[in-house]
Amino acid sequence: MDLRTRGRGRFGRTEVIDNTLNPDFVRKFILDYFFEERENLRFDLYDVDSKSPNLSKHDFLGQVFCTLGEIVGSQGSRLEKSIM
């Protein structure tokens, strides 16, 4: 999974979880949260089929959009959304 923010560009990438439809990612991202600002996030999901770090070499599965405020305001700061 690749995390992008509108103001910061690409922020980071999770580890690869092999052969599962319901990955439980371990990698955490630390972002500064400013209550008065809306921080839009985009998560891009890929089916990784090789060791290549180039995402264009992998199958794009979809995207998830949310705001940092949605995550911070959710129980346990964990948010689940469907892939678009």
C-alpha positions as CSV (number, residue, x, y, z in Angstrom):
1,M,0.0,0.0,0.0
2,D,1.3,3.4,-0.9
3,L,0.2,6.5,1.1
4,R,0.0,9.9,-0.5
5,T,-1.1,13.3,0.9
6,R,-2.2,16.3,-1.1
7,G,0.3,18.7,0.4
8,R,3.2,16.3,1.0
9,G,3.1,14.0,-2.0
10,R,4.1,10.3,-1.5
11,F,4.4,9.8,2.2
12,G,5.3,6.1,2.5
13,R,4.7,2.5,1.7
14,T,3.7,-0.5,3.8
15,E,5.3,-3.8,3.8
16,V,4.1,-6.5,1.3
17,I,1.7,-9.0,2.7
18,D,1.8,-12.2,0.6
19,N,-1.3,-14.2,-0.5
20,T,-4.2,-12.7,1.5
21,L,-7.4,-10.8,0.7
22,N,-7.4,-9.2,4.2
23,P,-3.9,-7.9,5.0
24,D,-3.1,-6.7,8.5
25,F,-0.4,-4.2,8.0
26,V,2.2,-3.7,10.8
27,R,3.9,-0.5,9.5
28,K,2.6,2.7,11.1
29,F,2.8,6.2,9.7
30,I,3.3,9.2,12.0
31,L,1.7,12.4,10.6
32,D,1.3,15.7,12.4
33,Y,-2.4,16.5,12.9
34,F,-3.6,20.0,12.9
35,F,-7.2,20.2,14.1
36,E,-8.1,23.3,12.0
37,E,-6.8,21.9,8.8
38,R,-8.2,19.2,6.5
39,E,-5.5,16.7,5.4
40,N,-6.8,14.5,2.5
41,L,-5.2,11.1,2.3
42,R,-5.1,8.6,-0.6
43,F,-4.1,5.0,-0.2
44,D,-3.2,3.2,-3.4
45,L,-3.3,-0.6,-3.3
46,Y,-1.3,-3.0,-5.5
47,D,-1.0,-6.7,-6.0
48,V,2.8,-7.1,-5.8
49,D,4.0,-9.9,-8.1
50,S,7.8,-9.4,-8.0
51,K,10.6,-7.8,-6.1
52,S,10.5,-4.6,-8.2
53,P,9.9,-1.4,-6.2
54,N,8.4,0.2,-9.4
55,L,4.6,0.2,-8.8
56,S,3.9,0.3,-12.5
57,K,5.2,-3.3,-12.6
58,H,2.4,-4.5,-10.3
59,D,-1.4,-4.8,-10.6
60,F,-3.3,-1.7,-9.4
61,L,-6.2,-2.9,-7.2
62,G,-7.8,0.4,-6.3
63,Q,-7.7,3.4,-3.9
64,V,-9.1,4.5,-0.6
65,F,-9.7,8.2,0.2
66,C,-10.2,9.6,3.7
67,T,-9.0,12.5,5.8
68,L,-6.5,12.4,8.7
69,G,-9.3,13.7,10.9
70,E,-11.4,10.6,10.0
71,I,-8.6,8.3,11.3
72,V,-7.9,10.4,14.4
73,G,-11.6,10.5,15.2
74,S,-12.2,6.8,14.8
75,Q,-12.1,4.3,17.7
76,G,-8.5,3.4,18.4
77,S,-7.4,5.6,15.5
78,R,-8.2,2.6,13.1
79,L,-10.4,3.2,10.1
80,E,-11.7,0.5,7.7
81,K,-13.1,1.6,4.2
82,S,-13.9,-0.2,1.0
83,I,-11.5,0.0,-1.9
84,M,-12.8,2.1,-4.8
